[in-house]
Amino acid sequence: MKMIDIPPVWLALCIALAWWLGLNDPFGLSLEHPVTQLLSGVLIGGGVILMLLAVVEMRKWRTTFVPHRVPTHLVQSGIFQRTRNPIYLGDALVLAGVILWLDAPIALPLLPIFVWWIEKHFIIPEENRMRKTFRADFARYCLKTRRWL
């Protein structure tokens, strides 16, 4: 079961739900505008870039980027100097961008729900594992680098 309990699956489920909500929008809401489409592209592209930067940095340190695993190194360089969770932040940006791209404003409440779920279900358990593994180093890292932004 843990194999499918990974953030990309939850992101895909939220995107599918956003698509469905957009198709079945009972209120006829719309944000359709060229600026909105541009913003959606920036959000999606920015989210993908954040994720790629994080994966490259983690591969450089030869540590895992797979949730539910204990990392071998506390990565504090690169994008991890700006946010402790660039992949999850990237996921949230992609979701926001896709919702705008689908012109499904009724699906916008999915974004805070997704962020809440990722934080409670993945980030907090990961931080607890890192706290046990890296102790004082992780505590110092938390003091100088925010969880999200």
MINUMI-366396 format. One line per field, with one value per residue (C-alpha): z negated, x negated, y negated; residue in three letters; chain. Coordinates in pm, 1 decimal. Layout:
REM MINUMI-366396
Z = Z|... $
X = X|... $
Y = Y|... $
residu = ALA|... $
chaine = A|... $
END
This chain:
REM MINUMI-366396
Z = 0.0|-73.0|291.6|399.8|92.8|247.2|319.7|701.0|662.1|436.2|681.1|970.3|773.4|700.1|1065.0|1173.5|922.7|1040.9|1399.5|1301.4|1100.1|1394.5|1628.6|1389.5|1257.7|1147.8|1091.1|1430.5|1271.7|1495.7|1472.5|1844.8|1950.5|2127.6|1805.8|1619.1|1882.2|1855.9|1476.3|1501.6|1720.5|1480.5|1182.8|1355.3|1494.1|1163.4|977.5|1214.1|1191.6|809.2|812.6|1057.7|859.9|544.4|705.0|860.9|524.3|343.3|606.3|567.9|196.8|279.9|52.5|113.3|235.4|179.1|-106.7|-392.9|-364.1|-598.8|-419.6|-449.8|-434.9|-552.2|-231.7|-307.5|16.7|340.9|333.2|-17.7|-143.3|-55.2|-153.0|-339.7|-107.1|251.2|401.9|203.9|278.5|644.9|622.2|480.5|754.5|1022.2|874.0|861.6|1219.4|1348.4|1176.4|1350.0|1681.7|1658.6|1579.3|1278.9|1003.9|817.9|761.3|590.7|240.0|333.8|302.7|-75.1|-131.8|67.0|-122.2|-456.4|-359.8|-236.9|-551.7|-792.1|-597.6|-461.0|-586.6|-961.3|-960.1|-741.1|-976.4|-1272.8|-1100.8|-1019.2|-1374.7|-1507.5|-1248.3|-1233.9|-1578.1|-1639.7|-1272.3|-1175.4|-1458.8|-1333.2|-976.4|-1085.8|-1255.9|-942.1|-667.8|-651.5|-588.8|-281.6|-182.4 $
X = 0.0|-288.6|-396.6|-89.4|-94.9|-330.0|-277.3|-261.4|39.0|214.7|125.4|267.0|586.7|627.8|566.6|824.5|1074.2|1002.2|1062.1|1390.9|1502.4|1418.5|1628.1|1922.3|1904.3|2261.5|2192.4|2041.9|1739.0|1450.5|1113.5|1048.6|813.5|475.3|308.1|456.3|320.5|-22.1|-9.4|85.7|-218.5|-446.7|-310.4|-337.6|-683.3|-804.9|-676.0|-849.1|-1174.3|-1160.3|-1109.8|-1395.9|-1633.1|-1551.8|-1598.6|-1930.2|-2054.1|-1945.7|-2110.2|-2429.3|-2429.7|-2328.2|-2027.6|-1671.0|-1391.3|-1134.8|-889.3|-876.6|-1253.4|-1520.7|-1763.9|-2136.8|-2227.4|-2068.6|-2069.6|-2096.7|-2249.8|-2097.1|-1721.2|-1716.3|-1867.5|-1535.8|-1278.0|-1292.5|-1030.8|-1090.3|-931.1|-609.4|-609.2|-653.3|-359.0|-140.9|-248.7|-172.5|171.2|248.1|128.5|331.5|646.8|598.8|513.7|829.4|1024.6|1173.9|1192.1|1442.0|1146.4|928.8|1021.6|833.7|508.6|517.3|660.0|372.0|113.3|269.9|273.6|-87.3|-203.5|-22.9|-74.5|-427.2|-616.7|-565.1|-656.7|-961.1|-1069.2|-1032.0|-1259.5|-1511.4|-1495.0|-1583.5|-1856.2|-2026.0|-1932.4|-2100.1|-2188.3|-1823.3|-1716.5|-1960.9|-1841.8|-1479.3|-1573.3|-1732.2|-1511.5|-1133.0|-916.7|-746.1|-875.6 $
Y = 0.0|-239.2|-213.0|-410.0|-637.1|-889.4|-1259.7|-1226.5|-996.9|-1249.6|-1527.1|-1325.1|-1258.4|-1630.1|-1716.6|-1458.6|-1597.5|-1954.0|-1844.0|-1676.9|-1978.9|-2203.6|-1990.4|-1977.8|-2334.9|-2403.8|-2775.0|-2854.4|-3022.1|-3122.9|-3290.1|-3258.2|-3534.1|-3540.7|-3658.7|-3361.9|-3125.3|-3289.5|-3260.6|-2893.2|-2828.6|-3014.2|-2818.6|-2480.8|-2556.5|-2698.4|-2394.4|-2152.8|-2350.9|-2344.4|-1968.6|-1913.8|-2136.6|-1941.5|-1600.4|-1706.4|-1837.7|-1521.5|-1300.8|-1506.9|-1415.8|-1055.3|-1057.9|-950.4|-1172.3|-896.4|-960.4|-707.0|-644.6|-774.0|-1006.3|-942.7|-1313.1|-1636.1|-1840.0|-2211.7|-2336.2|-2458.4|-2506.7|-2360.1|-2687.1|-2857.4|-2594.7|-2265.3|-2113.9|-2225.6|-1914.9|-1958.5|-2330.6|-2240.3|-2000.9|-2278.8|-2521.0|-2262.4|-2198.5|-2571.0|-2611.4|-2318.2|-2446.1|-2782.1|-2615.3|-2402.8|-2720.7|-2543.5|-2808.0|-2590.1|-2353.6|-2617.9|-2490.7|-2172.1|-2364.9|-2431.9|-2083.3|-1931.5|-2138.0|-2041.4|-1670.3|-1672.8|-1849.0|-1616.1|-1294.2|-1338.5|-1644.2|-1601.7|-1228.5|-1306.2|-1582.4|-1348.0|-1092.7|-1365.0|-1499.8|-1152.4|-1098.5|-1439.1|-1579.8|-1919.1|-1969.5|-1938.2|-2171.0|-2437.5|-2385.3|-2437.0|-2762.9|-2908.4|-2758.6|-2772.3|-2468.6|-2618.1|-2961.4 $
residu = MET|LYS|MET|ILE|ASP|ILE|PRO|PRO|VAL|TRP|LEU|ALA|LEU|CYS|ILE|ALA|LEU|ALA|TRP|TRP|LEU|GLY|LEU|ASN|ASP|PRO|PHE|GLY|LEU|SER|LEU|GLU|HIS|PRO|VAL|THR|GLN|LEU|LEU|SER|GLY|VAL|LEU|ILE|GLY|GLY|GLY|VAL|ILE|LEU|MET|LEU|LEU|ALA|VAL|VAL|GLU|MET|ARG|LYS|TRP|ARG|THR|THR|PHE|VAL|PRO|HIS|ARG|VAL|PRO|THR|HIS|LEU|VAL|GLN|SER|GLY|ILE|PHE|GLN|ARG|THR|ARG|ASN|PRO|ILE|TYR|LEU|GLY|ASP|ALA|LEU|VAL|LEU|ALA|GLY|VAL|ILE|LEU|TRP|LEU|ASP|ALA|PRO|ILE|ALA|LEU|PRO|LEU|LEU|PRO|ILE|PHE|VAL|TRP|TRP|ILE|GLU|LYS|HIS|PHE|ILE|ILE|PRO|GLU|GLU|ASN|ARG|MET|ARG|LYS|THR|PHE|ARG|ALA|ASP|PHE|ALA|ARG|TYR|CYS|LEU|LYS|THR|ARG|ARG|TRP|LEU $
chaine = A|A|A|A|A|A|A|A|A|A|A|A|A|A|A|A|A|A|A|A|A|A|A|A|A|A|A|A|A|A|A|A|A|A|A|A|A|A|A|A|A|A|A|A|A|A|A|A|A|A|A|A|A|A|A|A|A|A|A|A|A|A|A|A|A|A|A|A|A|A|A|A|A|A|A|A|A|A|A|A|A|A|A|A|A|A|A|A|A|A|A|A|A|A|A|A|A|A|A|A|A|A|A|A|A|A|A|A|A|A|A|A|A|A|A|A|A|A|A|A|A|A|A|A|A|A|A|A|A|A|A|A|A|A|A|A|A|A|A|A|A|A|A|A|A|A|A|A|A $
END
